[in-house]
Amino acid sequence: MTLPLNTSANPSDPIAQARYNMIEQQIRPWNVLDADVLDLLAVVRREDFVPPAYRSMAFMDIEIPLLGGDAEEAVRQGHSMLQPRVEARILQDLRILPTDRVLEIGAGSGYMAALLAHRAERVVSLEIHPELADMARQNLRNAGVQNADVYQADGAQGAIPDGPFDVIVLSGSVAEVPAALLSHLKDGGRLGAIVGGEPVMRFTLTHRKGDRFETASPWDTIAPRLAHFPEPSGFTF
């Protein structure tokens, strides 16, 4: 999908100014320098993927709750949008191609799926929470995104539809790279996940090369857990 690109701010439009500030003050300084990614962030309306109660926070450097009730609990449970700079850095490092088929685990509000869909051939996004799956579908429809499908499914334990994939991205953290998901990568494909436990997590990029998998962990961050992925057992003395 091709969009007209415009990264300049409009001082008379506070939303446009806030979006510009997000890109220039949060995202670009975090080593997101890919011009195509920056342009995409300027035209995909993040505020349209944020619940109305938090719309004023759409461009803040925070994790935005997606479900009603207690905001801190929603973030703790992983029912939140990642920080804009984290989403942007993941998108940059995955290097999505126009021919790529992409699997996302954790649709949330559908924003990351929208970004991916503008660069890929097709996106399949799995969301375990029914209310969030409905939210993501509606947001994507409203945004006119036609090459992304959201399924209400458990990406940690259930069947994976429509694979294999060129790219798999986990929109949340896990204790370790999920071996089961690696089997759904095409040869030459890559999986991006935030791996580890607080206070140390790293974005880990795994490339499949035949029967081998090569990994790199280029940057640190913190993100809420995705549900049902294995956790390491504690030490016993």
Buried (B, 14 or more C-beta within 10 A) or exposed (E): EEEEEEBEBEEEEEBBBBBBEBBEEBBBEBBBEBEEBBBBBBEBBBBBBBBEEBBEBBBBBBBBBBBEEEBEEBBBBBBBBBBBBBBBBBBBBBEBEEEBBBBBBBBBBBBBBBBBBBBBBBBBBBBBBEEBBEBBBEBBEEBEBEBBBBBBBBBBEEEBEEBBBBBBBBBBBBBBBBEEBBEBBBEEBBBBBBBBBEEEBBBBBBBBEEEEBEEEBEBEBBBBBBBEBEEEEEEEE
